[in-house]
Every structure is written in structure tokens, then in C-alpha cells.
Amino acid sequence: MTAAAQTHDNRHAALHGELDVTFTVTMPASEKDKFLTFWSDWKTGDKFDRRLQLRNADIEQGRKSLAHLMNLVMHVNFTCGQSYVVAGVLAGMYNGDRVKPNLFDLKGLDSDLIEHLIHVLRLHHENVMEIHRYLPNGSAVFEKMISAYRLERKRRAR
């Protein structure tokens, strides 16, 4: 077998998970037990599979909550205090450099709105894609919301 043919066979085997892989891990000795627990969990797949299921459920719930909250803030009277707070938090996730929500205002939200925001925060945390990309024409929707609620603060000169 030629070297080129062997390389092709090895690539094919690697793509299909047919080759063993060896790697070295360097870490502080204090982290050894934590790593071995992780490795054991990964090898059995149970916890990893469960975490993956939970992550996918979080993403799906986050998408639903984002759609619900965007519907609320885009179709409610723009002077409603709760919709203003929700819009501020969502806009902060969209562009935190431009919009800085006052997190103290979250105390004034109904519990169901807090739950929806938590789901959207989890979605944002997963960072599968930017928050506006979960919505059709998301950038325009978020920009319209920021403008309608006058959320963008003027920057101070440095």
C-alpha cells in the first residue's frame, strides 16, 4: 500500500470513528479527581447524554420564551413599565455595549416574566447563535424595539 493510500484509509477511518486517539492532559494536581470523574462520566455517556438532553430542552424553551417576550414587548403599549424592563433586558442581550438594563428593575416584574427571562438568559448563555438570530428578521426587530423604547443611552466622552 502506498503512503497516499494509507493516509486516505486513515482519514476515512478517523472520520468514521474507527481509529483510537491518544492525547495528553496537563493540569494542576488539585484538579485530577475532578477530571477523572468527568472522564468516567463521559465514558459511560449517562451524564453527558442527560446534560445534552437538558441543554436541548433549555434551548427549545428559550426559543419559546424569546418569541413570547418579543411578542409582548412589540405589541403592548410602549409605556408599560414591565414591558420596558423586559425590552431593556432583551436589548442588553442583543447589544450590551449599547443598552445597559437596570437589573434592579427586575424586582418589579411578574413571576412569569422572570421565568421567561431566565429561559432566554439560558438560551443566550448556550451561545449557539446570537439572540436576534432566533427570530425572523431579528436584527430589524431588535433595532425597532430599541428605538421604540428609547433604550439606547448616549455614551459619555472618555
Phi and psi in degrees as a GROMACS rama.xvg file:
@    title "Ramachandran Plot"
@    xaxis  label "Phi"
@    yaxis  label "Psi"
@TYPE xy
-75.3922  161.589  THR-2
-61.797  -38.8582  ALA-3
-64.358  -42.0001  ALA-4
-66.7597  -38.5893  ALA-5
-66.1677  -40.9024  GLN-6
-61.349  -43.3113  THR-7
-61.6549  -44.0876  HIS-8
-62.2518  -40.8004  ASP-9
-65.8824  -40.1928  ASN-10
-63.281  -45.0014  ARG-11
-59.6349  -45.6796  HIS-12
-64.1266  -40.5788  ALA-13
-64.8155  -40.5957  ALA-14
-64.2741  -28.102  LEU-15
-104.095  15.6169  HIS-16
68.449  27.4055  GLY-17
-97.9446  -2.70225  GLU-18
-109.871  146.777  LEU-19
-79.5767  148.304  ASP-20
-122.72  137.464  VAL-21
-114.077  135.2  THR-22
-144.562  162.345  PHE-23
-118.223  138.292  THR-24
-116.989  128.276  VAL-25
-114.11  126.961  THR-26
-155.389  164.363  MET-27
-63.1528  144.831  PRO-28
-57.6882  -30.4831  ALA-29
-66.0606  -18.3074  SER-30
-95.0686  -2.65838  GLU-31
-57.2953  -50.4092  LYS-32
-61.8917  -40.2144  ASP-33
-62.299  -43.5029  LYS-34
-64.9158  -43.9209  PHE-35
-62.8288  -36.2539  LEU-36
-64.8332  -45.0289  THR-37
-58.275  -46.7962  PHE-38
-61.8423  -42.6639  TRP-39
-63.1844  -43.9417  SER-40
-62.7182  -40.6073  ASP-41
-65.9921  -42.6498  TRP-42
-63.2727  -38.7465  LYS-43
-78.6924  -26.7617  THR-44
82.788  -14.4215  GLY-45
-61.0673  -57.8946  ASP-46
-66.9245  -38.9404  LYS-47
-61.6168  -47.286  PHE-48
-61.4336  -40.6222  ASP-49
-65.6844  -42.2648  ARG-50
-62.7833  -39.5035  ARG-51
-64.281  -40.9021  LEU-52
-62.5988  -44.595  GLN-53
-63.862  -41.6642  LEU-54
-61.0439  -46.1247  ARG-55
-64.0059  -38.7622  ASN-56
-65.5913  -40.1478  ALA-57
-62.144  -41.9961  ASP-58
-63.7137  -45.4958  ILE-59
-63.5636  -45.3753  GLU-60
-64.9589  -38.0536  GLN-61
-62.4769  -40.18  GLY-62
-63.4749  -42.9651  ARG-63
-64.2727  -43.4686  LYS-64
-66.8485  -38.4901  SER-65
-61.6533  -46.4878  LEU-66
-60.9114  -41.8744  ALA-67
-62.5664  -47.5921  HIS-68
-68.7807  -38.5788  LEU-69
-65.4494  -38.5489  MET-70
-61.3979  -42.474  ASN-71
-61.9125  -52.0236  LEU-72
-73.7891  -24.5626  VAL-73
-90.6186  -9.99079  MET-74
-125.381  13.0709  HIS-75
-109.114  157.644  VAL-76
-52.8401  125.029  ASN-77
-65.0799  -6.68777  PHE-78
-95.9976  -2.0888  THR-79
-65.0406  127.625  CYS-80
-60.4075  -44.2537  GLY-81
-66.8507  -40.3533  GLN-82
-66.8339  -32.76  SER-83
-63.7714  -43.5292  TYR-84
-64.6628  -46.5122  VAL-85
-61.1803  -45.5716  VAL-86
-59.6364  -40.1419  ALA-87
-63.352  -42.6759  GLY-88
-67.2818  -44.7235  VAL-89
-62.1864  -43.0953  LEU-90
-65.4692  -34.5822  ALA-91
-63.9629  -35.5228  GLY-92
-70.4437  -34.1525  MET-93
-69.4401  -46.8765  TYR-94
-152.213  89.3903  ASN-95
-68.4108  -17.3489  GLY-96
-74.8096  -31.8542  ASP-97
-93.347  -32.5195  ARG-98
-123.793  124.443  VAL-99
-118.575  95.4184  LYS-100
-70.0391  151.51  PRO-101
-89.0647  105.568  ASN-102
-66.4092  -21.2534  LEU-103
-61.3455  -32.0076  PHE-104
-65.2472  -16.7437  ASP-105
-60.3692  -25.7884  LEU-106
-62.0218  -22.8498  LYS-107
-89.1389  1.87053  GLY-108
-87.2864  149.459  LEU-109
-64.5907  153.28  ASP-110
-58.1021  -38.8271  SER-111
-66.7326  -33.7233  ASP-112
-68.6816  -38.9598  LEU-113
-60.6324  -44.7642  ILE-114
-60.8728  -44.0581  GLU-115
-62.4758  -41.5463  HIS-116
-64.0982  -38.2988  LEU-117
-62.1819  -42.0609  ILE-118
-62.4046  -40.5351  HIS-119
-70.1059  -36.0643  VAL-120
-62.7063  -39.6816  LEU-121
-63.5104  -41.6043  ARG-122
-59.8823  -46.5962  LEU-123
-62.1498  -39.504  HIS-124
-65.0486  -36.4263  HIS-125
-63.5868  -27.5321  GLU-126
54.8791  36.2481  ASN-127
-64.3052  -43.4021  VAL-128
-155.616  166.57  MET-129
-61.5382  147.563  GLU-130
-57.3529  -37.695  ILE-131
-70.1741  -19.3628  HIS-132
-75.2513  -8.63959  ARG-133
-80.2926  -8.4812  TYR-134
-116.266  145.546  LEU-135
-62.4932  131.566  PRO-136
54.6248  40.178  ASN-137
-57.4919  -42.5698  GLY-138
-59.2341  -45.6746  SER-139
-64.3909  -38.0896  ALA-140
-64.2171  -46.6774  VAL-141
-66.0666  -40.8037  PHE-142
-62.3775  -40.5682  GLU-143
-62.8476  -41.7401  LYS-144
-63.9147  -45.6829  MET-145
-60.1091  -42.0558  ILE-146
-68.2022  -46.9368  SER-147
-61.6329  -38.7546  ALA-148
-91.9011  -1.12422  TYR-149
51.5907  53.511  ARG-150
-87.6201  -22.532  LEU-151
-74.1536  127.212  GLU-152
-91.668  144.801  ARG-153
-71.6052  136.991  LYS-154
-79.2556  143.037  ARG-155
-79.1616  145.975  ARG-156
-71.131  139.227  ALA-157
